[in-house]
Amino acid sequence: MCGNNMSVPLLSEAVTVSGTEKETAAVIFLHGLGDSGHGWAEAMTSIRLPYVKYICPHAPQMPVTLNMNMTMSSWFDLMGLKPESPEDELGIKKAAESIKVIIDHEAKNGIPPNRVLLGGFSQGGALSLYTALTCQQQLAGVVALSCWLPLHKTFPQAAFGSGNRDTPILQCHGEMDPMIPVQFGALTAEKLKTIVSAHKVTFHTYPGLMHTSCPQEMSAVKEFIEKQLPRI
């Protein structure tokens, strides 16, 4: 598998922003429902660090219950966007395994897991949280934008054996988000503090921001990445 992106389906199609010098770290960033990796690759380019590789994979196409079974890019099926909504447990676990394969691939190519940071927006942020909290290897950190923790009722038990009890998490949310209300984000932050060390969870909210990003948020993301993935 070493060196062969074709053996990792998500990597073979992913948008990758290469470093401008020797790559000693990687950020894997997952887009939201119905999107692709292209937009977030551009966003990552605007805050890039020269020694970091940014990998923005595309979610597979599938029917999504929430959107009247329309086929679109989605990491797993979505039935609703409320804390009590039913969830696609098998789909979430399968998607998390596909992201862990990317982490393993990077490790075989010289970037160890503790130099890999996971991140994502909305559904992609949700998957990045679930993946990190169930991953055996310790990761550098998680960036979770405008999202929630999938299968939240299974935690903290689901994190048993995980290497990420002390992994720093940056959670950001728009205060006017109509899709995933900021209150849901706040509940997620409180839940995360019961899974990892509470002082490792940072929750920023942005007045007037809807279900999108903003320059202030991206500045916070860059600062977090630089802190968790320092130059070596």
Beta strands, then each sheet from edge to edge (+ up, - down):
strand 1: 15-17
strand 2: 25-30
strand 3: 52-56
strand 4: 61-64
strand 5: 70-73
strand 6: 116-121
strand 7: 141-145
strand 8: 169-174
strand 9: 201-206
sheet 1: 1+ 3- 2- 6- 7- 8- 9-
sheet 2: 4+ 5-
end
